[in-house]
């Protein structure tokens, strides 16, 4: 029989332990995300996989906000974050710091997520775009790589928080394997 674990058995990190923990070499960039619940969900996923930082760009709301907190469940206290107005300027700045920029988008010549293999000892910034318009074209054009999540149904569209969960989990596993 499988017994569910109690919260006290989950070996949860304190905020201080999280801050000191070795991070996964991933940065998340949210490019003009409208939904506060999506933002909170991405924070929670970032906490789960020890992500370095989240950049909230353009119209993307920032903590503290009750609708972000509702889904983040405190992850806004553990995951480092910063707001910046211009996504393209941020991308250029990060590239100058030798961080590889990856847009998550459906685009010509995109690499399927299952075919993408991150370089060891390389930090990546992964960009998730607006729920309707996606990642801005100028940002996609400036990216080092574009990754597409393979989809086989009729919609070919995932919620941004689901996309973030799929991509972060996939890259986390690939980093752990290196």
N, C-alpha and C positions, 0 to 999 in steps of 0.2 A: 504494500500500500504506500502511496505517496502522500506524505503529510505536508501541508502548506507550512512554509516558514513564518514565524512571527517576525514583526518588525525588528525586534531586539536581536534577531539572529542574522540580520542582513549585512552586518559589517559596514554600516554606512559611515562615510567620512564626515567629520565636522567641517565647518566652513574653513577653519584654519588648516586642517589636513588636506582639504581639496586644493586650497591655494598653494600648498607646498608640494603637492603630488606632481610627478612627471606627467606632462601633458602629451596628448596625441598631437602630432605636428599639423594640425588643421585649424584654420581660421574660417569662420562663417561670415559671409557678407549678405545681408538682407537688403535687396535693392527695391525700395518703394513698396513694402508689404503693407497692405491695408488692414488685414485682420489682426486684432489684438490677441485673439486666441491662437492664431498661427504663430505669432511672435513668442508667446509664452510657451507653446509646445516646442519650438526650436530651442529655447533656453533649456527646457527640461531634457531634451535629447543631448544637447551640448554638455550638460552636467553628467549625464549617464556615461558618456564616452570621453570625459576629460579633455574637452576641446579647449584650445588656448584662449580664444577670444571671439566675440561676436561684434561685428560692426553693423550698426543700424543706420541705414542711409536714406536720405530724402524724406519722404512722408512717413517712413517707418516710425511708429511710436516708441517711446522709451519708458522704462520703469522709472518711478513706481506708478503703476496704473492698475486698478483693481481687475480689469479684464485680462491683463498680461499675467498678473499674480495668480489668477484663478487657475490657469493652466501651467504656469511655471512652477508652482508649489515651492517657492523659495530659491529656485535656481538662479534668479537674478542676483542673489547674494553671493553665489559661489563662482559663477562664470564671469570673467572680465568682459566688459562691454564698453563701447564708445559710440556716440552718435556723430555722424559726419553728413554734411549736406550733399556733397557731390561724389557719387560712386566712382565716376571715371577718374577724378583726381586721386581718390583713395587707391584705386587699382594701380595707377602710375607710381604712386609713392611706395606701395608694397612691392611692385616689380623692381624698383630701385634698391630694395632691401633683399633682393634675391629670393623673393617669395613667388612661387608659380601660381598664376591666376587661372582658375577653372570655372567657366560658366556652365551651369546645369541648364541645358536648353536643347530643343530640337532644332538642329541647324545642319546645313550642308557640311559634309566632311566631319561630322561629330564622331567621337569615339564612343562606342557602346560601353556602358559602365562595366559590364562583365569582361570587357577586353582591355580596360585601363589598368595599368600597373604603375603605382607611384614609385618614384625613385627613392631609394633609401636615403636617409639623412636630408631630406628635402621637405620644407614646409610648403603647404598648399593653402590657398585661400579659395574657398568654394562659394560661388555666388548663386543665390536663389532669387528669382525675380518676382515681380508683381503678379498677383493672382490672375489678372486678365491679359496683360501685355507681355509678361515674362521679363527676362533680363533685357535691359536697354540694348539696342543694336550696337551703339558705339562701344559699349562695355564688352559685348560678345566679340566684336571685331578686334578689340585690344587684348583679349584673353590669350593666354599661352595655349590653352586647350579648351575644347568644348566637349562635355560629356553628356550623353543622352541615356536616360533610363529606358531600356527596351520595354516596350509595351505591345501586347498582342491582341487586345480587345478592340472595341469600336470607338472608344473615347480618346485614347492617346493623351490623357490629361490626368495628372495626379494632384491632389491638394498639396500645397507647398510644404506643410508640416510632414506629410507622408513622404514626399520627395526627399526632404532633409533626412528623415529617419532611414530611408533606404540607402541613400548615398553615404551618410556618415557611418552607418553600420558596415557597409561594404568596404569603405576605405579603412576604417578601424581594424577590421579583420586582416586586410592586406598589409597594413603597417605592423600588426602583431606577428604576421607570418615572416616578415623580413628579419 
